[in-house]
Amino acid sequence: MGADAVLLLEDGTVFEGLSFGARGCRCGEVVFNTSMTGYQEILTDPSYHEQIVTMTYPLIGNYGTNLGDVESRRLFVSGFIVKENCAYPSNWRDELTLSDYLAANNIVGLEGIDTRKLVKHIRTEGAMRGIISSTELDIDVLKKQLEEYPGLVGRDIVQDVTIEQSYPWTEAVSDVLTGKEVRGEKKYKVIALDFGIKLNILRLLVSHGCDVKIVPAQTSAADVLAEKPDGVFLSNGPGDPAPVSYAIETTKALLGKAPIFGICLGHQILSLALGGATYKLKFGHRGANHPVKNLETGVIEITSQNHGFCVDLDSLKDKDVRLTHINLNDQTLEGICCDAMDAFSVQYHPEASPGPHDSGYLFKSFTKLMDKRLAGAAS
């Protein structure tokens, strides 16, 4: 069968393969994820907005898709690339093949290319802009379209993924076999700023006794404080944190007013609010097996990660901030704590989905901070 889909990178590299999922043409940043499973959670993670995701594991789709594994209200990737798409999944939870799932959500898929070659190219040259197409195959036409795509640096794309109206969240973590929710006693009122939040974060907050209300990313500090929260959560999200100035200003104004916990983009927003700086990584960290060292305990955690930007370690050296976690692959910053403000954050994803649960203790750390504040207010 002849090629009927193509990926063009901004440096002119072309990969020809077979189309699956929806037919179409989309631009985005071409990245790779090293997870063996969890492709549905990756597809529905808002942090992948405007990214064309390449899976390094060669066979994807073998357990199908289902409603229980979604991490947001829709799919956010710009395109999906695999070595081999499994057309005949086998799993007791399967509801729809991967190809049909992509087609139903208007996501272009490309299979049959040498994904190892593509990933090695990205690792050598860095993540770059690309265009994936199964409708237009003329490279010259695609080049012109790609030239018009601005990429992620310097752009605020959080506005594309955040909610428009606030709403409460009540669902807790459920046992996959029984469906029974693991629910803690409701003790804490938490306001979650939605920069592209994953649902498993919300489920874990509820399971740890939080009464959660999700608010849009542009919500002011005054409006957050009007809710009289016991804690504030800064969510994950896509793109460059520096242009998300409204979130940085809101976080600055919230510091010291309530305990703050940030994950991924939320970690970067908190770091910027504390006077730090961020920069773009060469090809980012995306996968479910990244080793991180807890500098306070010495314990090595295997973590789930998805980010293309990072906080500059040196930018926080003269700030009232403790460095709590470090990436063992490249020594980049993975966690901070500002004791004076009862604020902490991590670059990785302790909520997993997909990935290991080594870092789930961080949700307990958040509730302990809120307990301390509540005890202080009562005394």
C-alpha positions as CSV (number, residue, x, y, z in Angstrom):
1,M,0.0,0.0,0.0
2,G,1.4,3.4,-1.0
3,A,1.9,6.2,1.5
4,D,-1.1,8.4,2.0
5,A,0.0,10.6,4.9
6,V,3.1,12.7,5.6
7,L,5.0,14.5,8.4
8,L,7.1,17.5,7.4
9,L,9.5,19.0,10.0
10,E,10.6,22.6,9.9
11,D,14.2,21.6,8.9
12,G,12.8,19.9,5.7
13,T,12.9,16.3,7.0
14,V,10.0,14.3,5.6
15,F,8.4,11.0,6.8
16,E,5.9,9.3,4.6
17,G,3.5,6.7,6.1
18,L,-0.1,5.6,6.4
19,S,-3.1,7.5,7.6
20,F,-5.3,6.4,10.5
21,G,-7.8,8.2,12.6
22,A,-9.2,11.4,11.0
23,R,-8.2,12.8,7.7
24,G,-6.8,16.3,7.9
25,C,-3.8,18.6,8.1
26,R,-2.5,20.2,11.3
27,C,0.6,22.0,12.6
28,G,2.2,21.6,16.0
29,E,5.4,21.0,17.8
30,V,6.7,17.5,17.2
31,V,7.6,15.7,20.4
32,F,8.0,12.1,21.7
33,N,6.7,10.2,24.7
34,T,8.5,7.1,26.0
35,S,5.5,5.5,27.8
36,M,4.6,2.0,26.9
37,T,0.9,2.4,27.9
38,G,-1.4,5.3,28.7
39,Y,-1.9,6.6,25.2
40,Q,-5.5,7.6,25.8
41,E,-4.5,9.7,28.9
42,I,-1.8,11.3,26.7
43,L,-4.3,12.2,24.0
44,T,-6.6,13.8,26.5
45,D,-4.0,15.7,28.5
46,P,-4.4,19.5,27.8
47,S,-0.7,19.9,28.3
48,Y,-0.2,18.4,24.8
49,H,-2.2,21.2,23.1
50,E,-0.6,22.1,19.8
51,Q,1.8,19.1,19.9
52,I,2.2,16.3,17.5
53,V,3.0,13.3,19.7
54,T,5.2,10.4,18.7
55,M,5.1,7.3,20.7
56,T,8.4,5.5,21.1
57,Y,6.9,2.1,22.0
58,P,6.3,0.4,18.6
59,L,2.8,-1.1,19.0
60,I,0.1,1.3,20.2
61,G,-3.7,0.7,20.4
62,N,-3.6,-2.9,21.6
63,Y,-6.0,-2.4,24.5
64,G,-8.3,0.0,22.7
65,T,-9.9,3.0,24.3
66,N,-12.7,3.6,26.9
67,L,-14.5,6.5,28.7
68,G,-12.8,5.7,32.0
69,D,-9.3,6.7,30.8
70,V,-9.9,10.2,29.6
71,E,-8.1,13.1,31.4
72,S,-10.1,16.1,30.2
73,R,-13.2,17.1,28.2
74,R,-11.7,16.4,24.8
75,L,-8.5,15.4,22.9
76,F,-5.9,18.2,22.7
77,V,-3.0,16.8,20.6
78,S,-2.5,18.2,17.1
79,G,-1.5,14.8,15.7
80,F,-0.5,11.3,16.8
81,I,2.3,9.2,15.3
82,V,3.0,5.5,15.9
83,K,5.1,2.8,14.4
84,E,2.2,0.3,14.3
85,N,-1.5,1.0,15.1
86,C,-3.3,-2.1,16.4
87,A,-6.6,-2.4,14.5
88,Y,-7.8,-5.4,16.6
89,P,-7.5,-4.5,20.4
90,S,-8.2,-7.0,23.1
91,N,-9.1,-5.8,26.5
92,W,-12.2,-6.2,28.8
93,R,-12.5,-2.4,29.1
94,D,-12.2,-1.7,25.3
95,E,-15.0,0.3,23.8
96,L,-13.5,1.8,20.6
97,T,-10.3,1.1,18.5
98,L,-7.7,3.8,18.7
99,S,-8.2,4.7,15.0
100,D,-12.0,5.1,15.5
101,Y,-11.4,7.1,18.7
102,L,-9.1,9.5,16.8
103,A,-11.5,9.8,13.9
104,A,-14.4,10.5,16.2
105,N,-12.4,13.3,17.8
106,N,-10.9,14.7,14.5
107,I,-7.3,13.9,15.3
108,V,-5.0,13.0,12.4
109,G,-2.9,9.8,12.9
110,L,0.2,8.6,11.1
111,E,1.6,5.1,11.2
112,G,4.2,3.0,9.4
113,I,7.1,5.4,9.7
114,D,10.4,4.7,11.4
115,T,9.6,6.3,14.8
116,R,13.0,5.4,16.1
117,K,14.6,7.5,13.4
118,L,12.2,10.4,14.1
119,V,12.9,10.3,17.8
120,K,16.7,10.2,17.3
121,H,16.4,13.1,15.0
122,I,14.4,15.1,17.6
123,R,16.9,14.2,20.3
124,T,19.8,15.4,18.2
125,E,18.2,18.5,16.6
126,G,15.6,19.3,19.3
127,A,11.8,19.5,19.2
128,M,10.7,21.5,16.2
129,R,7.6,22.7,14.4
130,G,6.0,20.2,12.1
131,I,2.9,19.6,10.0
132,I,1.1,16.3,9.7
133,S,-1.3,15.7,6.8
134,S,-3.4,13.0,5.2
135,T,-5.2,15.4,2.8
136,E,-2.4,17.6,1.3
137,L,0.7,15.6,0.3
138,D,2.5,18.3,-1.8
139,I,5.6,19.1,0.3
140,D,5.9,22.6,-1.2
141,V,2.4,23.5,-0.2
142,L,2.9,22.0,3.3
143,K,6.1,24.1,3.7
144,K,4.2,27.3,3.1
145,Q,1.6,26.3,5.7
146,L,4.2,25.3,8.2
147,E,6.1,28.7,7.8
148,E,3.0,30.4,9.0
149,Y,2.8,28.4,12.2
150,P,4.4,30.5,15.1
151,G,5.3,27.6,17.4
152,L,5.0,27.7,21.2
153,V,7.7,30.1,22.5
154,G,6.4,33.5,23.6
155,R,2.7,32.5,23.2
156,D,0.0,32.1,25.8
157,I,-1.9,29.0,24.8
158,V,-3.4,28.4,28.2
159,Q,-6.4,30.5,27.1
160,D,-7.2,27.8,24.5
161,V,-7.6,25.0,27.1
162,T,-8.9,26.7,30.3
163,I,-12.6,26.6,31.2
164,E,-14.9,29.6,30.7
165,Q,-17.0,29.2,33.8
166,S,-16.2,27.9,37.3
167,Y,-17.7,24.6,38.5
168,P,-17.4,22.2,41.5
169,W,-15.7,18.8,41.2
170,T,-17.0,15.9,43.3
171,E,-15.6,12.7,41.7
172,A,-13.0,10.8,43.7
173,V,-10.5,8.1,42.7
174,S,-12.2,4.8,41.9
175,D,-11.1,1.2,42.1
176,V,-10.8,0.1,38.5
177,L,-12.3,-3.4,39.3
178,T,-15.1,-2.5,41.6
179,G,-15.9,1.1,40.6
180,K,-16.0,2.1,44.3
181,E,-14.7,5.6,45.0
182,V,-12.0,6.2,47.6
183,R,-13.3,9.2,49.4
184,G,-11.8,11.1,52.3
185,E,-13.7,13.2,54.9
186,K,-14.4,16.6,53.3
187,K,-12.2,19.0,55.4
188,Y,-10.6,21.5,53.0
189,K,-11.9,24.0,50.6
190,V,-9.6,24.2,47.6
191,I,-9.7,26.5,44.6
192,A,-8.0,25.0,41.5
193,L,-6.8,27.4,38.8
194,D,-7.3,25.6,35.5
195,F,-4.4,26.1,33.2
196,G,-5.3,22.7,31.5
197,I,-6.0,20.5,34.5
198,K,-6.0,16.7,34.4
199,L,-9.0,15.0,35.9
200,N,-6.9,12.6,38.0
201,I,-5.5,15.5,39.9
202,L,-9.0,16.5,40.8
203,R,-10.0,13.0,41.8
204,L,-7.0,12.7,44.1
205,L,-7.8,16.1,45.7
206,V,-11.3,14.8,46.5
207,S,-9.9,11.5,47.8
208,H,-7.7,13.5,50.2
209,G,-10.7,15.3,51.7
210,C,-10.8,18.4,49.5
211,D,-14.0,20.3,48.5
212,V,-12.8,21.4,45.0
213,K,-13.9,24.3,42.9
214,I,-12.3,24.8,39.5
215,V,-11.9,28.3,38.2
216,P,-10.7,29.8,34.9
217,A,-7.0,30.6,34.5
218,Q,-7.7,34.4,34.3
219,T,-9.4,34.4,37.7
220,S,-8.0,37.2,39.9
221,A,-6.4,36.8,43.3
222,A,-9.3,38.9,44.8
223,D,-11.9,36.5,43.4
224,V,-10.0,33.4,44.6
225,L,-9.6,34.9,48.1
226,A,-13.3,35.8,48.1
227,E,-14.0,32.1,48.1
228,K,-12.1,31.8,51.5
229,P,-10.1,28.8,50.4
230,D,-8.1,26.6,52.7
231,G,-5.7,26.0,49.8
232,V,-5.0,26.9,46.2
233,F,-4.0,24.5,43.5
234,L,-2.0,25.6,40.3
235,S,-2.6,23.1,37.6
236,N,-0.6,21.6,34.7
237,G,-1.1,23.1,31.3
238,P,0.5,23.6,27.8
239,G,3.2,25.8,26.4
240,D,5.5,28.6,27.5
241,P,4.8,29.8,31.1
242,A,6.4,33.2,30.8
243,P,3.6,34.8,28.6
244,V,0.9,33.7,31.1
245,S,1.4,37.0,33.0
246,Y,-2.1,37.1,34.5
247,A,-1.5,33.7,36.3
248,I,1.9,34.8,37.5
249,E,0.4,38.1,39.0
250,T,-2.5,36.2,40.6
251,T,0.0,33.7,42.2
252,K,2.2,36.6,43.5
253,A,-0.9,38.1,45.1
254,L,-1.9,34.8,46.7
255,L,1.5,34.0,48.2
256,G,1.2,33.8,52.0
257,K,-2.6,34.1,51.9
258,A,-3.3,30.4,51.6
259,P,-1.2,27.2,51.1
260,I,-0.3,26.7,47.4
261,F,0.5,23.5,45.5
262,G,1.6,23.5,41.9
263,I,2.1,20.8,39.3
264,C,4.0,21.1,36.0
265,L,3.0,24.5,34.5
266,G,1.7,25.3,38.0
267,H,5.3,24.7,39.2
268,Q,6.7,27.1,36.6
269,I,4.0,29.7,37.4
270,L,4.9,29.5,41.1
271,S,8.6,29.8,40.4
272,L,8.1,32.8,38.2
273,A,5.9,34.4,40.9
274,L,8.8,33.8,43.4
275,G,11.2,35.7,41.1
276,G,12.6,32.8,39.1
277,A,13.0,32.3,35.3
278,T,12.2,29.6,32.8
279,Y,13.7,28.4,29.6
280,K,12.9,25.9,26.8
281,L,14.4,22.4,27.0
282,K,16.0,20.9,23.9
283,F,13.4,18.1,23.5
284,G,11.5,18.1,26.8
285,H,10.6,15.4,29.2
286,R,7.7,13.2,28.3
287,G,7.2,9.7,29.6
288,A,6.4,7.6,32.6
289,N,9.8,6.4,33.7
290,H,11.8,9.6,34.6
291,P,14.0,9.2,37.8
292,V,13.7,12.1,40.2
293,K,15.7,12.4,43.5
294,N,13.9,13.8,46.5
295,L,16.7,16.0,48.0
296,E,15.1,15.9,51.5
297,T,14.8,12.1,51.8
298,G,17.3,10.9,49.3
299,V,14.6,8.6,47.8
300,I,14.5,8.1,44.1
301,E,11.0,8.4,42.6
302,I,10.1,7.1,39.1
303,T,7.8,9.8,37.7
304,S,5.5,10.6,34.9
305,Q,6.5,13.8,33.1
306,N,5.2,16.0,30.3
307,H,6.9,19.4,29.8
308,G,9.0,21.3,27.2
309,F,9.9,24.2,29.5
310,C,11.8,24.2,32.7
311,V,12.7,26.5,35.7
312,D,16.2,27.8,35.8
313,L,17.9,26.5,38.9
314,D,20.3,29.5,39.2
315,S,17.4,32.0,39.0
316,L,16.1,30.8,42.4
317,K,19.5,30.7,44.3
318,D,19.1,34.1,46.0
319,K,15.3,33.6,46.6
320,D,13.7,32.3,49.8
321,V,13.2,28.9,48.1
322,R,14.4,25.4,48.9
323,L,15.1,23.0,46.0
324,T,13.4,19.8,46.9
325,H,13.6,17.5,43.8
326,I,16.1,17.1,40.9
327,N,16.0,15.2,37.6
328,L,18.6,12.5,37.5
329,N,18.7,12.3,33.7
330,D,19.8,15.9,33.2
331,Q,20.0,17.5,36.6
332,T,17.1,20.0,35.9
333,L,14.9,21.3,38.6
334,E,11.9,19.1,39.6
335,G,10.6,20.7,42.8
336,I,10.7,23.7,45.1
337,C,9.3,24.8,48.5
338,C,8.9,28.3,49.9
339,D,8.3,27.6,53.6
340,A,7.6,31.2,54.5
341,M,4.7,31.3,52.1
342,D,3.4,27.7,52.6
343,A,3.9,27.1,48.9
344,F,5.5,24.1,47.1
345,S,5.4,22.6,43.6
346,V,6.8,19.9,41.4
347,Q,7.6,19.8,37.7
348,Y,6.5,16.2,37.2
349,H,3.0,14.6,37.6
350,P,2.4,12.9,41.0
351,E,-1.2,12.1,39.9
352,A,0.2,9.8,37.2
353,S,-2.4,8.6,34.7
354,P,-0.4,7.3,33.0
355,G,2.6,6.4,35.1
356,P,3.8,5.2,38.5
357,H,2.4,6.3,41.9
358,D,5.7,6.9,43.7
359,S,4.9,10.6,44.2
360,G,1.4,10.4,45.4
361,Y,2.5,11.5,48.9
362,L,2.6,15.1,47.7
363,F,-1.2,15.4,47.9
364,K,-0.8,14.5,51.6
365,S,1.8,17.2,51.9
366,F,-0.7,19.7,50.6
367,T,-3.4,18.6,53.2
368,K,-0.7,18.9,56.0
369,L,-0.1,22.5,55.0
370,M,-3.8,23.2,55.1
371,D,-4.1,21.5,58.5
372,K,-1.3,23.7,59.8
373,R,-3.0,26.8,58.6
374,L,-6.4,25.7,60.0
375,A,-4.8,24.9,63.4
376,G,-3.1,28.3,63.5
377,A,-6.4,30.0,62.7
378,A,-8.2,28.1,65.4
379,S,-5.6,28.9,68.1
